[in-house]
Structures are given as structure tokens and as C-alpha cells.
Amino acid sequence: MRGVIGMLAATLLAGCAGRVAEPGAAPATAPVSVQIIAFNDFHGNLEAGKLAVDIPGDGGVMRVPAGGAAYFASAVAKLRAGHPNSVTVSAGDMISASPLVSSMFLDEPTIHAMNLIGVDFNAVGNHEFDRGQKELLRLQNGGCEKNTKRVPCAIEPFEGAGFRYLAANVAKDDGGTLFPSYGIRSFGKGTRQVRVAFIGMTLKGTSTLVMASGVAGLNFEDEADTVNGLVPKLKAEGADAIVVLIHQGGYSKLAFDANSCEGMTGDILPVLQRLDPRVDLVVSGHTHNAYVCDYGSVDATRPLLLTSAGYGGTLLTDIRLDIDPVAGRVVAKRANNVLVQGEAFTGAKGPVPISERYARFVPEPRVAALVARYAAATKSYAERPIGRLTAPAPRTDEDMREQVLGNLIADAQLAATASPANGGAEIALMNAGSARVSLTPRADGTITFGDIYAAQPFGNTLVIKSLTGKQLRAVLEQQFDENKAGGRNLLLVSRGFGFGYDLGKPVGQRVVDPRLNGAPITDDRVYRVVVSNFLANGGDGFTTLAGGEELLTGVADLDALEAYFASGPVTPPATDRTKDLTLRN
């Protein structure tokens, strides 16, 4: 309890303060304090004992257990206690790319959990579109319409989200938006009432990150332009504070509770540089990083507060806006990231013990019962052994680094399509973003269906394309074009294929000596290349792939991976298929 009290005191008194009032100015009346509890990138992480937060310290990195929807619910309730002016918001990717306990049931249990927790608004993230806009609308509105291969309402009726999805910059062809652009909440009473506007935004590049068919007829408009166009309207409607919930973010190498802008990078920064100065708070996401940044210390003309709460429900951001109800403006703002510490467990890196430095939350009973119900329904299916792995196959978050897991999946996709009857594929190309979780075998080498599902949760279909050597080179060159949608990102390739690259050369001339089974790729020869339907439609900015001739489609990526393990023990491949030949000073 002392830890909880200390943590809440730090939230109120420490953190990141950015004052809007002029020096020496005092509000005409006592300000109204509004609490905003924020999170992002929950990704259906319902079960506890799965995630931990690495925290740097003098004695090295400390791993602390965190997350689990029942603990998350308890933390929200504890932070809300004693704060009548409170609202809970999310900056997107609440669902999809989820563990089996949620995604097997189309993320209905995650929406149900968030209803129990009392979320008010969720900005639509790119992963909300993974199953298409019709399925996303079903999650908002409820019902059991079948929009995917999976059967909805498999466990119980689905009532839909009790909170409001927001998507100001997701425009339909008819000129409207897929979801409302904003929501407004009022706090306080009588002459001390204030109004806070929440604008919801997804990242502009969403159309390159999801299946094209799922976002047909939608336009993802510029984030800053959209916000700036709404600010005058919101002020005219009496908004005293403006909050942007945006599924775009930055990167910080500091601890989750460092409360500093030092060294921050990322695509959120150019957006902030163009925002109307009347924006008070930006709750961000997408990068799975955690930070609290007083952006006014970077740009005094935009004294907003920028926050992000990491990934998977391991953190919450406790934010306070003090609003002068007479002047109709924010006079102070502060925030602090709070660790959602749960139960001790043993992970892939060993035991993850409870830390005395942070408060521990207890599970909220209703949410715990919900999670247990869906976990029981998932267990027998998830724990089914599908093969053996002789050593771990790790993934990496680095876009320009070859990874064991991606190479293994590429090998599996090639194996599933290499025979003439299955398409005669010669090369497999795998985008790193579709490899989600490292594969770690049990002590006896066993890998389960749940393991491979976590590694490849999107349900993509394999497509075999016919590409000339010239087209294949163009695809490879797009990896290194920082100006393409999705930026630079290295493809993972199947065994027998490889290439070098030199980032010191001009764009379009960076690929060096691509070879298939030792033979150079030639411009005129036609190659059969297998990719996911996501890549086949130009996903991640690989637009050249959309132009190749499609020969065959139909094998599910997960089926290909399961069949690969069923063929015998799998040895993780080496990471020697791509070589960075860039000269270093």
C-alpha cells in the first residue's frame, strides 16, 4: 500500500509539467483537475504471466512482471479512486496481432474486457483494420455477422464496444468518416464546468500496413492537417482542452518513467511540429515505446504533453490537466507512466520476480473470470503439439536486421509451395512485421499450435507470383528506399537465396549480387516467388510486388508453418542470407 500511495503521489507531484498560463498569471478561480488514464497497443494481451518490462538500473536490467487484463482493470480502478473527473482512453491497436486467447475469438473477449474496465474512447489503429472495415464496424456495433473465416460469437453473444471508436482522418469516398472524428466530455458543475475534446487518429500510412481489400473506399488523410482543421470547430463548441489520441509514435531509449524528451526520434515528431498550438495533450502509440515528454521543452510554441504507455497493457499513463473554467484553458499538465505489476512467473529468460520498487495490483474478479472462460476454451487447441524445434528462433524489432524467426517462416513458406503441384515456388519473401513473437521450444523441443499462432497471427494466404529478374531486383531495392510508404525494412528470404546491400549507394542501386542457389539473378529470367497476400497487394510499401503476375493462391501461412514442423525436427536457420556491405567510417 505504501508503494501505491508513493506512486500516486509521484504521479501528482513529479512527472512532466508544462504550464500554459503566462508567467505570474493566476487563474481567476480554482482550476478543475481532469484525470485522463491512457494506454495504447493492448493487442489482446488478456492473460497474465506472459509479459514483463525490462527496467535499467545500477545493477543491470531488472525484469518486472506486468500486464494481464485483470491486473490492468485493477490498476485503472485504483488510479481512478477519488477522482470524479476521470476518463479512460486508448491510442489504438487495442486488438489484432493478439494472442490466441483473444484472436481465436475475433478479439471479442478483449472488447468485453475493455467494456468492464470502462474505456471511453479508442482511436483506431492500423491493426484494427486487419480483418477489414466490416469486421471493425461489427466490433463497434455488436452482433454475429460472419466477415472472416472464423465464426463470431463462438462462446457467447457479442454486444459490441461500449466505448466509442474515433477516426478523424479515416475518410470515406462519400466525404464522411468511418467513425466519429471526436468526442467531448464535460467535467465539474455549474460555473466550474469544463469541456475536454478528444480527437481520434490513425497513422496516415495504414493502407500500406493492412490488406488493401479491408480498407477499400477509405482514405487515410494527413494527421496534422486533420487535427488543425478540427481545432477551430472544437473551440467553437466550447472545448477548454484538446486531446489528440493518435496511433503514431516515437522512440525513446530511456526508462518508462524517465519523463524526458531526451533523444526521442520517430514519425510522431514531424506531426507535432505542425500541430495547432492549442492542442494540449497528445496520447500516442504504434511504436510500443513508453515515454512522457514535455514537448514545450523542445518547442516553446507548442507546450503540449506527449505520452505513450508501451505495449500489451504493461503500463498505464496517469495524466492530469488543470483547467481554468473561466479562462477556458489548461493552466497545468502532468503525467506519469505506471507499471501494471502482476504476478511472478517464469519466462523464456528465466524467473520474473515481483519488484519491491513498484506497487503490485491484484486481479479484478469480473475481468479475471472473463479471461479464465476464454482461456479454458482455447487451452486444448493451443496446447496441441505440432512438432519440435532444436533451439529458440528469436525475432527482432529492428527493421533492418535479418532475424532467425523470419528466415524460418520464409523457409516454411517455400517448402509449402515448392512442388510443381503447389506452384513451383523458388524464392520466399517474408516481411518482418508479420513475424510477431519468438519461437521458444519446451525443454524437450516441443512447439505447440499456440506457439506458431502467436508467431503468425494474421491469417494471411500465400500467393505465388511470376516476376522477372528485373522486377525481383526492383522489389529488393524497395527495401532500402526510406521514402516509400513504410520506410526502409529488410525482407527475410528463404534458403538458397541471398544478396548484399550498400546503403552508401543511390536509391535504386543498393542491392548487390542477388543469387539463387549460387546463380546470379538475371533480368530476363522469370522467377516464381511466394509471398503473403499482404505483400502481394503491395503491403509495407512493396508496390512492385503488386504488379507481378499471380499464378496461384490458397495455402494459409499458418498451415504452411504447421506442415513444416510436422515434417520433422526443425533447426533454426542461420542469419547469413543478407549482407550489409555499406562502408563504415
Secondary structure as UniProt FT lines:
FT   HELIX           2..13
FT   TURN            23..24
FT   STRAND          32..39
FT   TURN            43..44
FT   STRAND          51..57
FT   TURN            58..59
FT   STRAND          60..66
FT   HELIX           69..80
FT   TURN            81..82
FT   STRAND          86..90
FT   HELIX           100..103
FT   TURN            104..107
FT   HELIX           108..117
FT   STRAND          121..123
FT   HELIX           126..129
FT   TURN            130..131
FT   HELIX           133..141
FT   STRAND          164..166
FT   TURN            168..169
FT   STRAND          170..172
FT   TURN            173..174
FT   STRAND          182..187
FT   HELIX           190..192
FT   STRAND          194..202
FT   HELIX           204..208
FT   HELIX           212..215
FT   TURN            216..217
FT   STRAND          218..220
FT   HELIX           223..236
FT   TURN            237..238
FT   STRAND          241..247
FT   TURN            256..257
FT   TURN            262..263
FT   HELIX           268..272
FT   TURN            273..274
FT   TURN            277..278
FT   STRAND          281..283
FT   STRAND          290..294
FT   HELIX           295..297
FT   TURN            300..301
FT   STRAND          305..309
FT   TURN            312..313
FT   STRAND          315..324
FT   TURN            325..328
FT   STRAND          329..339
FT   STRAND          345..347
FT   TURN            348..349
FT   STRAND          350..352
FT   TURN            356..357
FT   HELIX           365..382
FT   STRAND          385..389
FT   TURN            399..400
FT   HELIX           404..417
FT   HELIX           420..422
FT   STRAND          427..431
FT   HELIX           432..434
FT   TURN            443..444
FT   STRAND          446..448
FT   HELIX           449..455
FT   STRAND          461..468
FT   HELIX           469..478
FT   TURN            479..480
FT   TURN            482..483
FT   TURN            485..486
FT   STRAND          491..493
FT   TURN            495..496
FT   STRAND          497..501
FT   TURN            503..504
FT   TURN            507..508
FT   STRAND          511..516
FT   TURN            517..518
FT   STRAND          519..520
FT   STRAND          526..532
FT   HELIX           533..536
FT   TURN            537..538
FT   HELIX           539..541
FT   HELIX           543..547
FT   STRAND          549..556
FT   HELIX           557..566
FT   STRAND          578..580
//
